[in-house]
Amino acid sequence: AGAAPLFDAATLGRWFAAEASVAFGAEVAGRIEAAHLGWIRGQRAELHLAGSSPSGRPLQGWLILQACAALRRRGVRFVNIGGYGRPGDGLHRMKLRFNIDAHPLRALHQVYRPALFDRLCQAAGADRGAAYFPPYRAGAA
C-alpha cells in the first residue's frame, strides 16, 4: 500500500516460513488488500500483525471472521486478535462487534535506557508515569 514497513522483508519472510505461522489475506481485483499474520500453538492462536491498503481497511473485520472460522476447522479454540489503541477508539469499537470475551492483558513495562527514555518522553511532552506505555508513543495510538 506504499506505507513504510515496520519489519524488513527478511524478518517477515522468516515469520511466514515458520512452521507455527498462519497467514490470511483478502484479495480484490488480483491484489492482496488486507492481511493478517499469526501463530498457532495447539488450541490457541494469535493474530500478531495486520495490515491493509486504504481500500482493504473495510475488509479487516470480515478477514478476522474468516480467519477465526479457518482456525476453528484446524482445532483452534481460542484466538487472540490483539488489543486496541484506546478504549472507545475505532479499532476498539470494531473488535467489540465480534461479541467476544475481553481478557485484559498485563505487561511488564521495563526501561533499559532511562536517559533515552526520559529524552523521548520530554520531546513528546509525555508524563513518564502515564498509564499508556511507552508514554512517548501515546499520541500515536
N, C-alpha and C positions, 0 to 999 in steps of 0.2 A: 504494500500500500504506500510505499515511499517513506515510511517512518524510519528513523534511525533504530537499528537493532540494539536491544539490551544485551544480547549474548551473541558472540561471534558464531559463524557458520560451523566451525569445528565442534564447538560445545553443543550446539543444537543437534548436529549430526550424531554425536555420541549418545545424547539423550534419546533420540529417535531409534537408534540401533540397540539400545539396552533391552535385554530380554523382558524386563518387567514393564517396559513403557507401552503406552497406548496412545494413539492419536486419532482425532476425529476432525473432519473438515466439512465445510459446506461449500459446494461448487455452484457458481452461477455463470452461465454462458461460457463454460470451459475454463473458468478461473476459480481458484480457491479464494473465497472472500471472508471466511471465518474459520478458525481452527482452535483446537484445544489439545494440549499435550499433558499426559499424566502418567501415573504408575499404578499397577495392580499388585497388591500383596494379599494373597489368599482371598478372603471375602471382603476386603476393603480396597477402595481405590481413591486416589486423589487426583483431581484435575488441577495441576500446578500453574500452567501457562495458558493464556488465552489471548487471542488477537483477532482483529478483523479490519477490513477496509471500511471506509465510511458506508459503502453500500451493503457490507456484510454485517454491520452492527445490529440491525433488526433481527438477524438470524441467530444471535447468540443464545437467547432463551430456548429457541427451537433446537439448537445444536446440543445444549445441555440435556434436554429431554431425550433426544435421540441417543446421546452418549450413555445416559443412565439406563435406557432400555437395552442397549447393546451390552453394557456391563452386567446387567441382571441376567441376560442369556448366558454369560460366561461365569455365573455363580457368585457375582459380587452382590453383597447385601447392603453395604454402607459406602456412600460416596461423599467425599469432602469436596464441595465445589468452591471452597475458599471463602474469604471474607468480603469485606467491602471497605470503602474509604471511611465513611462516617455514617452513623445512624441517620436514616431518612434520605440519604443521597440516592441518585438514580440506580446505582448498582444494588444497593440495599433493597430498594423497593422492588426491583426486578426479581431478586432472589426470594423475597418474601412470597411472591406469587406461586412458588413451587409448593407451598403448603408443606414445608419440611420442618423438622425439628432443628432449632438453632442450638449449637453447642459452643458457647464462647470458649475460646482457647486462651491459655495463659502462655506467656512467652518471657523468657529471661531477657532483660534489657541490660546488657553489659557493655561498658565503654572501655575500649582498649587503648585509645589515644585521646586522653582527656583534653589536652591543649587544642588538638584539631577539632574535637567535638565542641569545645567552647567557642572556637572561632566560627564554626559553621552555624551554631545557634545564634551568636551575636550578629553575623552577617544577615541571617534570615529574620532577625528581630524576634526570635523564639525563646520562650521560657525553658531553661534547661530542665526544669522539673515538671514539664507539661505531661498530661496523661498520654498524649499521642507520642509514639516513639518511632523513629527519632524525631524530636520536636522540630528540627530544621526542615523536615520534609512535610510537615502538617499542611502547608498550603498547597502541596502537590497532590494531596489525597483526593 
